[in-house]
Amino acid sequence: MKYFLYWGCSLEASGANYLKSLKPVCELLGMEFEEIDDWNCCGASVSYAGARDLSIRVLNARNLALAEMQGGYDIIAPCSSCYIQLIRTNHELREDEKLKEKVNSILREAGLTYNGTVNVRHIVDVLYNDVGIDRIKQKVTRPLSGLKVAGYVGCQSVRPYGEYDSKERPRVQDEILKALGAEPVKFPKKMQCCGSGIFLPEMELCMGLVKDILEDAIAHEAKIVSTVCPMCAMNLELYQGRINQLYNTNIQIPIVYLTQLMAVAFGLDLKEGAFLHMNYIPPEYVIKPILMQGGDSK
């Protein structure tokens, strides 16, 4: 199973623990990745700041055109913000010939042409539909039995283009968590927006959104929150202290990437395989007791 892995800007910086845990997990599952040579930023952050739609489409069409030239493999975008920008552009250009020609007139200046022949997919889609739950279960050597996890989906990974899951009642991340032996909890705000890229200019508004999400997860007995988006992970994790000061609350719950939990369950080292030491709120105090119950504390 060969794919282009488009990790964008955040997985090289704030979401580095996502990329570092994703690669060994996917290798164990038989996935092979190539990097799109000379890829560029998808423009997600500037799109929130009012960048012109055509500029964003050209940025993403360039990545798609490069992927077509370099092998045509499906593109996996682990970051939900990158995913929504790439798949949105792919949909729009496939469906609108005038827009496609306008974008191609710009791309031709760089010797590129977008043809619409590659697919853009989220990592959760590929894990569930290409790898499959049975293969994931086979790789589990350290089940996360008894670990109650809030699988936070957020607002971008299944809406509006997440064909791989329900747009109203998503279950794919929860199914993967079950395969790891964990217990996914049901919480109504699993799809509520965390504020994404407008967090800094609208901090008080967004802190209220995050507070509601985390309190909902905790109220439904979650001990840890998993996510598949670096923007969501940052917003849910970094601002818990400020939220507690603003609202006089006492929220402290670890935020991890789904791939980090997979790395733990697959028997990889907590530091060099799951990279838990890179999280802002240490998740080890929740995960290690679970592992010790199974006789493994590494």
FENCORTA-V555002 format. One record per run of one state. SS is the DSSP state (alpha for helix, beta for strand, coil for the rest). FROM is the first residue (numbers start at 1). LEN is the number of residues. If there is no record, write none. Layout:
BEGIN
ss/from/len
SS/FROM/LEN
SS/FROM/LEN
END
This chain:
BEGIN
ss/from/len
coil/1/1
beta/2/4
coil/6/4
alpha/10/3
coil/13/3
alpha/16/13
coil/29/3
beta/32/3
coil/35/9
alpha/44/5
coil/49/4
alpha/53/17
coil/70/5
beta/75/2
coil/77/3
alpha/80/16
coil/96/1
alpha/97/14
coil/111/9
beta/120/2
coil/122/1
alpha/123/9
coil/132/1
alpha/133/7
coil/140/8
beta/148/4
coil/152/20
alpha/172/8
coil/180/3
beta/183/2
coil/185/3
alpha/188/4
coil/192/4
alpha/196/3
coil/199/4
alpha/203/17
coil/220/4
beta/224/4
coil/228/2
alpha/230/9
coil/239/1
alpha/240/8
coil/248/6
beta/254/4
alpha/258/8
coil/266/10
alpha/276/3
coil/279/5
alpha/284/10
coil/294/5
END
